[in-house]
Amino acid sequence: MGTPPIPIAYQSGTSLAVPDWLNKGDNAWQMISATLVGLQSVPGLVILYGSIVKKKWAVNSAFMALYAFAAVVICWVTWAYKMSFGHKLLPFWGKAGPALGQKFLLKWAALPATTQYNSNGGLEMAMAQPYYPMATMVWFQCVFAAITLILLAGSLLGRMNFKAWMMFVPLWLTFSYTVGAFSLWGGGFLFHWGVMDYSGGYVIHLSSGIGGFTAAYWVTSLSLSLSLSIYIYIYEDIN
C-alpha cells in the first residue's frame, strides 16, 4: 500500500535536513498541546490533590498524582503505547512492544491499525499518518494516558494505601486504558464502526470516572468490612 501524497502547502520551505512529510507547524502545535496537558497533571493536579485533603493525607495525595505520571511514562514507552496505537492483536487491543529507539521515534508517525477496507477487500481509507514524527505522537498520547490515571486518583484520595496505588497504576493502564485507547483511537473495532471521540470524552473522562467510582466503592467497602471484622473480633474477645 503506497503512502498518501504530501499536500503541496506542506512541501514548501523545506530543506534537505527536513523530511518532506514533516510539517513544523503541526509538530510545534502538537508538542505545545502535550506540554499544556502535562502541566495540568504536574504540577497542576499534584498541587490540587495535596491541598484539598486533610493535612495528614496531603503528602500521600500529592505523591499519588506525581507517581502516576512518572509510572505511566515508563510503562507507556515500554509496552503500553503499542498496545494502544500499534498493530492489531485483538479487535480491542494492540500488540505490546517498546516504543523506543531512534529509528522508531524519528520515522513518520503512523497508526497502522486505522487502515479501513470495504466489503470487497478494496482500500476505503488509508492508514492515518499525521505530519510529524513518531516521537511527537508517543509523547502526546503519553500525557493523556497519565492524566487519565491522575483523574482517577481523585476518587481514591485518603482511601488507598500508596503501595497499593503503586501496583494499581500499571495494572489499570495495561488492562483498561489501552483497551479504550486502541478501540476508539488506535484502529480498534469502535474506530472502524465510526465512533468518534475528539477530545477524550470516552477514552479519558468516562474511563477515569467509571474506574474511579468502581475503585472507590471497592476500596471503601473493603475498609468497612475489615473494620467491622476487627470490631467483632475485639468485641467477642472481650466478652
C-alpha positions, -999 to +999 in steps of 0.1 A: +000+000+000+015+034-010+019+063+012-006+092+008+006+122-012+021+151+007-001+183+002+018+210-018+014+235+011+033+211+033+062+208+009+072+244+007+101+258+026+117+225+035+154+217+033+175+186+028+176+182+065+138+182+069+118+152+056+090+160+031+064+147+054+073+169+084+053+200+089+069+222+115+037+239+125+018+207+131+047+193+151+051+225+172+014+227+180+013+190+189+042+195+213+027+227+228-006+208+234+012+179+250+031+203+273-002+221+284-018+188+292+013+177+311+013+209+331-023+202+341-010+170+357+024+181+371+023+204+389-014+212+384-032+182+399-003+174+422-008+208+440-046+205+439-047+170+454-022+180+481-043+210+491-079+196+491-074+168+517-066+168+554-031+177+563-022+142+573-031+130+538-015+159+518+018+144+510+004+110+502-023+125+479+003+147+461+026+118+456-002+096+442-005+121+413+032+125+409+039+088+409+011+081+384+026+105+359+061+090+363+050+054+362+028+059+332+057+074+312+078+043+319+050+018+312+039+038+281+072+036+262+079+001+274+047-016+263+015+004+266+019+027+236+019-001+211-010-018+229-029+015+223-017+026+189+003-003+174-006-032+152-038-051+159-037-081+182-074-083+191-103-061+180-099-041+211-061-044+218-028-038+200+004-059+202+026-049+231+061-037+225+086-009+232+082+025+217+119+033+220+149+037+197+159+064+173+148+045+142+113+041+156+109+076+171+122+096+142+102+080+114+069+093+101+041+089+127+015+063+117-014+044+132-012+010+114-045-004+126-065+025+112-065+013+076-101+007+065-111-018+038-145-021+022-166-053+019-149-061-014-114-060+001-105-028-015-089+001+003-115+025+017-094+047+039-056+048+041-037+045+073-037+076+094-003+094+091-001+129+107+027+152+095+051+148+125+075+122+138+065+092+159+083+107+190+057+135+190+029+110+187+042+089+216+047+118+239+014+135+230-006+103+238+015+096+269+004+128+287-033+119+281-027+084+295-010+099+325-037+125+332-064+098+330-047+079+359-043+111+378-080+120+374-089+085+386-066+091+417-090+119+428-116+092+437-091+075+460-075+103+479-075+094+516-088+059+507-060+039+492-026+029+506+003+043+485+018+008+480-015-004+466-016+026+443+018+017+430+005-016+418-028-003+407-014+023+382+005-001+358-023-027+360-051-003+352-031+013+324-024-021+308-058-037+312-082-008+310-068+024+294-051+006+265-083-012+256-103+021+253-075+039+235-070+012+209-107+006+204-115+042+197-083+060+186-058+033+176-078+015+149-099-009+170-134-021+164-151+011+176-129+032+154-139+011+124-176+013+134-173+051+131-174+060+168-158+094+172-140+107+203-124+140+195-115+153+230-112+122+251-147+121+264-148+083+263-111+073+265-101+097+292-130+111+311-156+083+310-130+056+317-114+075+346-148+084+361-161+048+360-127+034+371-125+059+400-161+052+411-156+015+410-122+016+427-135+039+454-165+016+460-144-015+464-117+002+485-143+017+508-163-015+511-131-034+519-121-009+545-155-010+561-156-048+561-122-051+576-131-025+603-163-044+611-144-077+613-118-062+637-145-047+658-164-080+660-132-099+669-123-075+697-159-075+710-160-113+711-126-114+727-136-091+754-168-109+762 
